[in-house]
Amino acid sequence: TLVEALDQILPGYFDREAAGLIRDIFRENGIEVLTGSVVTRVFEDRGRCIVSLDSGEERTADLLLVATGVRSRIGFLPGSGIDTEEGPDFFDSGKKRIHATLVNAVEQGRIAGMDMAGDEALVPHPGGIAMNTYRFFGHRAFAVGLGGENSGELSPHHLVEKTGPRYRKIVLQGGRLVGASGINDGMDPGIIAELIRRKISLQGLEERFISDPLGTGRVLMSRTWR
């Protein structure tokens, strides 16, 4: 049983339609998904875990996993002069949020290392980009950039394609890619992330990219790396 306090799963990465497809796959594999439900109490009864919900229902479990977010370990930093808490967002530098993924950690570490080494090629961190990939029950899902349910107002220039257990969403703004997500789709999340981070122009190539994001993305990135 999966208990989610919000009215959909994974709102930071997927819109309601994509989240609904992921939920259905979980349910087809015997996982009960309860959205809009809050755990009010957890206690033990004869060696088993009992979970009480705000609906008045209870669930019995052999194992309880609690996932309520990510918090950085910064206990060694007080007095260091280093700014902490949430970092800047790639799409809105005035907006602060945590992007707790390995990709963003590696990028921040690279910049910190360049700064400590006095590397002349150092540029400021452009801000974090929401991204994640998931594999579940033989399926694959990924999301990069804008496009989740709580990402705010988006440009109307976007594509959503849904066929069976396959889903693709591409979001373009101002001639640039700002977000993409997919379920069992052939897009490359790494290329998508780099196209967004490098602000590669897609003007004149929008339709080509929408019809073949993998091939077009590879061509664009090969030109950029030369």
N, C-alpha and C positions, 0 to 999 in steps of 0.2 A: 504494500500500500504506500502510495506517495501522497503526502499531504502538503498542499501549497496554499498559503494565505491569500495570494492574489488570485484574480479570476482567470488567469491563464498561466501556463508554465513558460519559463524562459522569456519573460517580456523584454529584457534588456537586449536580446539578440534577434528574436523572431516576432513577426506580427501574429495576429490571432489565427489567421488561416494556416500558416506554417506550424505554429504551436499546436493547433488542432490535429494536424496530420501526425506530428510526433506523439501526441497524447494517444491517438487512436492506435498507433503501432504498439505502444506500451500496453494498452488494454487488450489488444489481440494476443499478446504474449503473457496474459494472466496477471498484469499489474493493475491494481485498482488506483485510479488517479482522482483525488478529491481536490478540486480547486475552490477558492473562496472559503476555505476551511482552516480553522485555527486550533492548534493543540493547546488545551487549557490545563492539563495535568498529566503527569507521568508517574506511575507508581508500580511497585512490584507485588505480585500475588502468587504465592507458591512457586517461586522461581521463574515466573514469566513476567514480561513487561506489559503493562496495561496503559494504553494511551486514551485519554478522554478528549473529545472534540467539542467545539463550541455549539455544535448541533445537538449535543446530549448523547451522541453515539460513542461507542468505545471500540477500539481495535486491540487485539492481543498479538504480541510479537515475541519472537525469540531474540531479535536483534533490533536495536533502535539506532538510527543514524540521524544526527542533527546537523543541518547545513544552513546557517543563517548569515552567510556573508564571509568576507575576508578582511582581516585586519593586519596591517604591517607590524613587524617587530621593530619598534624604534625606541625601546627602553634605554638604549645606550647613547642616544643622541641629545638628551637635555643638556643645555649649556654649551653645545658645540657651535651654535650659531647657524646650523643647517635648518632651513625651512622644512617643515614636515606637514603632515595631513594630506589632503587630496591635491592631486596635480592638475595641470591645465588640460583642457579637452582640445583635440586636434581641430575640431570644427568650430569651436567657440572658446577662444583663449580666456575669456572672462568667466567661463563656467568651470567649476572644479568638480572632479569626480575621480574615483578609484577605478583603474583598469587593471585588475589583478590577474594578468595573464603572463605566461612565460615570455611571449614575444615582446611585450612592452618592457618587461624587466631586462631582457637582453639589450634592447635599444638604449635604455637608461644606463645600464652598466657600461655599454660601449662609450657613451658620451662622457660618463664620469671618468673612465679610464683615459680617454683622450685629453680631458681637462687636466688630470693629474700629471700626465706625461708632457703637457705643454704642446700638444699637437696643433700645428698651424691650420689644419683642415677642420678644426672643431667648429660646429655650428650649434646653436641652442636647440634644446629638445623641442620639437614641433607640437608636442601634446600627444596624449594617449588616444588610441583608436580601439573601440570595442571590437573584439574578435574572439572567436572560439570555434572549435570543431568537436564533433561528437560522433561516436560509433556505438550503435545500440541494436541488438538483435539482427545483425547482418545489414543494417542500414547505416548511412553516413549523412550527417548534416553539418553545415558550417554557416557562419555569419560573420561579415566584416563590415565595419562602418555603420552608417545610418540605415534604418529600415526596421528596427524593432518597434514594438508597440508603444514604447515610451520615448521614442526619439524625436518627438515633436512634429511640427508641420513640415512636410516634404514637398518638393516640386512635383507637379502632376506628371512630369516626364519620367515615367517608370514602367517597367514591364513585370507582370506576374504571369507565369506559365505553370499550370498544374495539370498533370496527367497521371492518374493513378497514384502510386507512392512516390512520384517524382515532382519536385517543386523547384522553381527558379524565380528569383526576384532580382532585378537590376534597377538601381536608382541613380539617375544622372541629374546634375544641377550645373547650370552655367557651362555646359560643354565638357564637364568632367564627371568621372565616376566618383560617387560619394558613398555607395553602399551596395552590397550584394549578399544574397543568402541562397542556400539551396539544400534540397534533400535528395539524395541519390542523383546528384547532378555532377557533370564532368568539369565544372569550373575549378580552377586552381586557386585556393585561398591565398597562397603566397603571392601569386601574380596580382590578384585583386588588391591585396593589401599594399603592394608596392605602387600600383597605379594610383591608388588613393593618396598614399603618403607623398609621392613625388608630384602629385597634382598634374598628371599627364593629360594633355588636351585630347579630347575625342571629337572635337568639332569636325564635321564632315565624315566621321567614321561611326556615328551613333548606331545606325541601322546595321552596319557590318558587325559591330561589337555585340549588339543584342542578339543577332542570329548566330554568331560564332564567338562567344567570349573567350574561349580557351585559345583558339588559333590566333585571333586578333590580338589578344593580350600578350601572347608569346612574341608576336612580331613587334609590337610596341616596345616591349621590354628589351628585346635584342637590339633595337635601335638606340635605346636609352643607355645601355651598358657599353656601347662601342665608344 
